[in-house]
Amino acid sequence: ALARSLARSLALSSLSLFPSRSLARSPAKAPQQGLPRVFMEDLAVLQREHAALRHRVLRLLESCAGELVHGAQLSPHGPLPVSPHLPQPPRAPLPPRGPIPPAPDPHAELQRGLLDFLVVRGATLALPASAAALLSLTVERHPELSRYEVGAGNVTRALFELQNLVPAAVRVEQGELAFLDATALSAFQDRLLGRPSAGASAGTAGGGDKGGRKRTATAAHDSELAAVMDLVGTKSAKEKERQEQADELLELLHKPTARQASETDRFRTAGGSKLQEFCRHGTKEDCARLNGTGMPCGHIHFRRIIKPHTDVSLGDCSYLDTCRHMATCRFIHYEVDHTDAQRMRQGSAQLDPFARTATNRVDDDPFSRHYESQFVNCDIRTFPMQTLGKFPVIMADPPWDIHMELPYGTMSDDEMRRMNVQVLQDDGVLFLWVTGRAMELGRECLEIWGYRFVQELLWVKTNQLQRIIRTGRTGHWINHSKEHCLIGVKGDLDDRFNQNLDCDVICAEVRETSRKPDEMYDLLERLAPGQRKLELFGRPHNVHKGWTTLGNQLGKTQIAEPWLRQHLLDEGVFEPQDLAPMPTPPRDPLVPPWGGHDPPERLPREGMQ
């Protein structure tokens, strides 16, 4: 009992920050007759762990004995004899009883201080962070570390050690801290210090008996007893086998099919993601001041636009780059820092941060085999839309009457209900943008047009600085920072549609009035690649390659599909002089004539417009 108590005290006093357990293996005894095999396997595991714990106790006792004699050589027969003819040095005072605390290890002390700093300040730390910056900030929080000779090399070594122990919480790139999950790191620190984590506290409230014993031992800082409790809670061989079978079954159920994997790879950007992150601090000056290093980070920054009429004391303009009076506005506006923009253009990604499009591709463009954009300038309420044929994908942004003053004309609720949308699809998907009071009316229109509502897509609106908009131009009671798109399905969706490729949330900048994110065109192309697509109530900024756009602000009508152009002329919908010259068709178009559907029926003579 005395040896066990001494070993436990030594283990607690000499516990380092990142201990490594080396368990000695001892052969299991032969199974006794008459006992179940599973029980004997568990018993053998307990015997091996018991031998490992005994081995650790012996090693700690030997370490203690070495410290008490201050490096004197020990032999099986006692201490070596000392010659009486040699002068004897003065005797040192006897050490105090009890275990002698080991001398502090500078690297271990730095490990503790760095871990504490990353847990407390990790959520606000600007990344990537250099080893020198982390050393300075850690010493500032723990001044006692200044007594030790530690440098940036120790910090780099400690970061790599943390990365090996908690790879999900820490990532080091080129000697710098590139990623940090403060929550996961805090849970790791709790396990090291024997503190109950948040999940353990919740489990205690639930009343689990086995988990309660383990947490009690851990809270009491009894490492030996906690190890025994771990052994008690170890699953049997039969339980492990059942768990492996359940995990294998779940993996098979969630594994994508070969076709789904092929379609996913088809739309994956070559060479990985080419996105670049904007700095959370905005400008380079604010970044250098707030990240604690005195230098701006490697992310993209903005630059303040200060003109003679700008009043800096007024702060930032609420509308930023969408301000309608930017030439005379006295508030502060921004633009992308030219140095960062030039650095991005010279890199391997070849990105253009000034581009107002959703994609900066360096690989194949999925729209390259589509027909050029075609658009029809018309009044959608009276245009014979059945002459356009069938479209598997339709997107509409109607001018709903939301009882607010808007810079464009609106349509009444009854006019929306009478829209002849149902003639444009037999089997397909309709994406209907709604806002305010139009959300309920939009669901009603979907049902009238023959669609069933299946899901809703959400557009979270951000401003030029990539922050959520808080002062929009719409909203009766509170400002709108998001917009909804109802998704309706008609008929049966076959294998032409790729489901579960994208999520139902888009975060994108707000631009001109009623202009929707360009990311929608990429999303719908992935949903139905190589299919005809139609956009209703479009404006010039909505015109897109591979799409047919209808609206009353599009200028001269342009038709790029040869069969559609000829059909509209034959039906008398347009005269040749009403159409712009036909663009050059692609050499290998993806879309077959009429999208693989039958040509539309001819209009009755009295129905021509």
Secondary structure, 3 states (H helix, E strand, C coil): CHHHHHHHHHHHHCCCCCCCCCCCCCCCCCCCCCCCHHHHHHHHHHHHHHHHHHHHHHHHHHHHHHHHCCCCCCCCCCCCCCCCCCCCCCCCCCCCCCCCCCCCCHHHHHHHHHHHHHHHHHHHCCCCECHHHHHHHHHHHCHHHHHCCCCHHHHHHHHHHHHHHCCCCEEEECCEEEEECHHHHHHHHHHHHCCCCHHHHHHHHHCCHHHHHHHHHHHCCCHHHHHHHHHHCCCCHHHHHHHHHHHHHHHHHHCCCHHHHHHHHHHCCCCCCCCCCEEEEEEHHHHHHHCCCCCCCCCEEEEEECCCCCCHHHCECCCHHHCCCCCCCCCEEEEECHHHHHHHHHCCCCCCCCCCCCCCCCCCCCCCCCCCCEEEECCCCCCCHHHHCCCCEEEECCCECCCCCCCCCCECHHHHHCCCHHHHCCCEEEEEEECCCHHHHHHHHHHHCCCEEEEEEEEEEECCCCCECCCCCCCCCCCCCEEEEEEEEECCCCCCCCCCCCCCEEEEECCCCCCCCCHHHHHHHHHCCCCCEEEECCCHHHCCCCEEEEECCCCCEECCCHHHHHHHHHCCCCCHHHECCCCCCCCCCCCCHHHHCCCCCCCCHHHCC
